[in-house]
Amino acid sequence: MDEHDVAQPAAGHGTAPIEHELDVAVSRARAWDAYVHGMTDWWHAGWTTSGSGLDHIEVDPHVGGRIVERNRDGREREWGTVTDAVPGERFEHTFHLFHEGDHTTVTVEFADLPHGGTHVRFSHHGWNESNAGDRAGHLDWAALLQRYKSYAQHI
């Protein structure tokens, strides 16, 4: 667990947000671009419905835009819809991958660090009675965000 990770309930159940914070040694603009436009490169293919058949993850980074997983055989799976997008500051979208019930929401905020780099605050929230049973399946965000950080710092 990263020094900035917020403690999570041990069982992974309940409705508390899944929250993480990390520092990335790049500008806010580059951190935002890496998160939004580089998702195909940093997201683990094993954590998609396509698996090794993943072609790419398409993100339309405008309010109302879709996030779509595209398989090599042309099939697609919509992950969510962009609800807020301010380049270099904030990216928010609904999320409906690997859980039943109501969609959840992912919010990512980007802030300057005093001596350079970017502080990234991540929250996966909107858990309720209809979807909380699948919350434990989303506790891998720490690993995904480390992949994101590595990608952002090396592109």
C-alpha positions as CSV (number, residue, x, y, z in Angstrom):
1,M,0.0,0.0,0.0
2,D,1.4,3.4,-1.0
3,E,2.0,5.9,1.8
4,H,-0.8,8.0,0.5
5,D,-3.4,5.2,0.2
6,V,-6.5,5.7,2.4
7,A,-7.3,2.7,4.6
8,Q,-10.0,0.5,3.2
9,P,-12.4,-1.8,5.1
10,A,-10.6,-5.2,5.3
11,A,-13.4,-7.3,3.8
12,G,-13.9,-4.9,0.8
13,H,-17.6,-4.8,1.4
14,G,-19.7,-1.8,2.4
15,T,-20.3,1.5,0.7
16,A,-17.2,3.5,1.6
17,P,-15.4,5.1,-1.3
18,I,-12.2,3.4,-2.5
19,E,-9.6,6.1,-2.3
20,H,-6.0,6.5,-3.2
21,E,-3.5,9.3,-3.4
22,L,-0.2,9.3,-5.2
23,D,2.5,11.7,-6.3
24,V,3.6,11.6,-10.0
25,A,6.8,13.3,-11.1
26,V,5.3,15.0,-14.1
27,S,3.2,18.2,-14.7
28,R,-0.5,18.2,-14.1
29,A,-1.2,18.4,-17.9
30,R,1.0,15.3,-18.5
31,A,-0.5,13.4,-15.6
32,W,-4.0,14.2,-16.8
33,D,-3.1,13.2,-20.4
34,A,-1.5,10.0,-19.3
35,Y,-4.5,9.0,-17.2
36,V,-7.1,9.9,-19.9
37,H,-5.4,9.3,-23.2
38,G,-3.0,6.5,-22.1
39,M,-5.5,4.2,-20.5
40,T,-4.9,1.4,-23.1
41,D,-1.2,1.5,-22.1
42,W,-1.4,1.5,-18.3
43,W,-4.6,-0.5,-17.7
44,H,-4.0,-4.2,-17.2
45,A,-5.6,-6.2,-20.0
46,G,-6.4,-9.0,-17.5
47,W,-8.8,-6.5,-15.8
48,T,-11.0,-6.0,-18.9
49,T,-13.7,-8.2,-20.4
50,S,-11.5,-8.7,-23.4
51,G,-8.5,-10.0,-21.6
52,S,-5.7,-10.8,-24.1
53,G,-8.1,-9.9,-26.9
54,L,-8.1,-6.2,-25.9
55,D,-7.4,-3.9,-28.8
56,H,-7.7,-0.6,-27.0
57,I,-9.6,1.5,-24.5
58,E,-11.2,4.5,-26.1
59,V,-11.8,7.6,-24.0
60,D,-13.8,10.6,-25.4
61,P,-12.7,13.1,-22.8
62,H,-15.7,15.5,-23.0
63,V,-18.8,15.6,-20.8
64,G,-21.1,13.0,-22.2
65,G,-18.2,11.1,-23.9
66,R,-18.0,7.4,-23.5
67,I,-15.2,5.1,-22.2
68,V,-15.3,2.0,-24.3
69,E,-13.2,-1.2,-24.3
70,R,-12.7,-2.5,-27.8
71,N,-11.9,-6.1,-28.5
72,R,-9.7,-7.2,-31.5
73,D,-12.8,-8.9,-33.0
74,G,-14.8,-5.7,-33.0
75,R,-16.9,-6.2,-29.9
76,E,-17.1,-3.4,-27.5
77,R,-18.0,-2.9,-23.9
78,E,-19.0,0.5,-22.5
79,W,-17.4,1.2,-19.1
80,G,-19.0,4.5,-18.4
81,T,-19.7,8.1,-19.4
82,V,-17.6,11.2,-18.7
83,T,-19.3,13.5,-16.3
84,D,-16.6,16.1,-15.8
85,A,-13.4,16.8,-17.7
86,V,-11.1,19.8,-16.9
87,P,-7.7,19.1,-18.5
88,G,-4.9,19.1,-16.0
89,E,-7.4,19.4,-13.1
90,R,-10.1,16.8,-12.9
91,F,-11.5,13.8,-14.7
92,E,-14.7,12.1,-13.6
93,H,-16.8,9.3,-15.2
94,T,-19.4,6.8,-14.3
95,F,-18.1,3.2,-14.1
96,H,-19.8,-0.1,-14.7
97,L,-17.2,-2.7,-15.2
98,F,-17.4,-6.0,-13.2
99,H,-20.2,-5.0,-10.9
100,E,-24.0,-5.4,-10.9
101,G,-26.5,-2.8,-9.9
102,D,-26.2,1.0,-10.2
103,H,-23.1,2.5,-11.8
104,T,-20.4,3.9,-9.6
105,T,-18.3,7.0,-10.2
106,V,-14.6,7.5,-10.5
107,T,-13.2,10.9,-9.7
108,V,-9.5,11.8,-10.3
109,E,-8.1,15.2,-9.3
110,F,-4.7,16.6,-10.1
111,A,-2.9,19.3,-8.1
112,D,0.5,20.8,-8.3
113,L,3.1,19.7,-5.7
114,P,5.1,22.6,-4.1
115,H,8.4,21.4,-5.6
116,G,7.2,20.1,-8.9
117,G,5.2,17.1,-10.0
118,T,1.5,16.3,-9.4
119,H,-0.5,15.0,-6.5
120,V,-3.2,12.7,-7.8
121,R,-6.3,12.1,-5.7
122,F,-8.5,9.1,-6.8
123,S,-11.9,8.1,-5.5
124,H,-14.2,5.3,-6.7
125,H,-17.5,6.0,-5.1
126,G,-21.2,5.6,-5.4
127,W,-21.4,2.2,-3.8
128,N,-24.9,1.4,-2.5
129,E,-27.0,-1.6,-1.7
130,S,-27.4,-2.5,-5.4
131,N,-23.7,-2.8,-6.1
132,A,-21.8,-3.1,-2.8
133,G,-21.6,-6.9,-3.1
134,D,-19.1,-6.5,-5.9
135,R,-17.0,-3.7,-4.3
136,A,-14.4,-6.2,-3.2
137,G,-13.6,-6.9,-6.9
138,H,-12.5,-3.3,-7.3
139,L,-9.8,-3.2,-4.6
140,D,-7.0,-3.6,-7.2
141,W,-7.0,0.1,-7.9
142,A,-3.7,0.5,-6.0
143,A,-2.0,-1.8,-8.5
144,L,-3.6,-0.1,-11.5
145,L,-2.6,3.3,-10.2
146,Q,1.0,2.2,-9.8
147,R,0.9,1.1,-13.5
148,Y,-0.5,4.5,-14.4
149,K,2.2,6.3,-12.4
150,S,4.9,4.3,-14.1
151,Y,3.4,5.0,-17.5
152,A,3.0,8.7,-16.8
153,Q,6.6,9.1,-15.7
154,H,8.1,7.2,-18.7
155,I,6.1,8.4,-21.7
